Amino acid sequence: LLLDEINLASSETLKRLCGLLDNAHSSITLTEQGNSKALQWYPDFYLFAAMNPVTDAGKKDISPSMRSCFTEIYVDALVDPLNLRSVAV
């Protein structure tokens, strides 16, 4: 699952994600949809997040605790398809 522009998510959404990312046994209940059953991680589930630098207009940074849930890779603007492949693989 790719969370694109994660730094544009509301603080409430980010707080719920932090709880989910605590460990592999965490779960989340989507009460907004009327569910009362907790959703569990699948063993081979992967979560990716992407964001543009906070220097872009309207962007905000995410908390250090949220950042620590991910491995950060800074990527300059890529135009060469071979360079794009090296990031995706």
C-alpha positions in Angstrom: 0.0 0.0 0.0 1.4 3.4 -0.9 0.4 6.4 1.2 1.3 9.2 -1.3 1.8 12.7 0.1 1.6 11.4 3.7 2.5 14.9 5.0 -0.8 16.2 3.7 -2.8 13.7 5.9 -4.7 15.1 8.9 -3.0 14.9 12.3 -5.8 12.5 13.4 -5.0 10.1 10.5 -1.3 10.2 11.3 -2.0 9.4 15.0 -4.0 6.4 14.0 -1.3 5.2 11.6 1.3 5.6 14.3 -0.6 3.2 16.5 -0.9 0.8 13.7 2.8 0.9 12.9 4.0 0.2 16.5 4.5 -3.5 15.8 3.5 -6.4 13.6 0.7 -7.4 16.0 -1.0 -4.0 15.9 -4.5 -3.6 14.5 -6.9 -0.8 13.5 -10.6 -0.5 13.6 -12.3 1.6 11.0 -15.1 3.0 13.0 -15.9 5.6 10.4 -17.4 2.8 8.3 -19.3 1.3 11.1 -16.9 -1.6 11.5 -16.3 -3.1 15.0 -13.8 -5.7 13.9 -10.1 -4.9 14.1 -8.1 -5.3 10.9 -4.8 -7.2 11.4 -1.6 -7.0 9.4 -1.1 -9.7 6.8 2.3 -11.4 7.1 3.6 -10.2 3.8 1.9 -6.8 3.8 4.1 -3.8 3.0 3.3 -0.1 3.6 5.2 2.6 1.7 4.8 6.4 2.2 5.9 9.2 0.0 6.1 12.9 0.5 7.5 16.0 -1.2 9.9 18.2 0.7 8.3 20.5 3.3 9.8 23.5 1.3 7.0 23.0 -1.3 4.0 25.3 -0.8 1.4 24.0 1.6 3.5 21.0 2.8 4.1 20.2 6.5 6.6 17.9 8.1 5.5 14.7 9.9 6.4 14.0 13.5 9.7 12.4 14.4 7.7 9.4 15.9 6.0 8.9 12.5 9.2 9.3 10.6 10.9 6.6 12.7 8.3 4.1 11.4 9.8 4.3 8.0 13.2 4.0 6.2 13.8 7.3 4.5 15.3 7.5 1.1 15.8 11.0 -0.4 15.4 11.0 -4.2 16.3 13.9 -6.4 14.1 14.6 -9.4 14.5 11.6 -11.7 13.9 11.8 -15.5 16.0 9.0 -16.8 14.0 5.7 -16.8 17.0 3.7 -15.8 17.4 5.8 -12.6 13.7 5.4 -11.9 14.1 1.6 -12.1 17.0 1.6 -9.6 14.7 3.3 -7.0 11.7 1.0 -7.7 13.7 -2.3 -7.5 
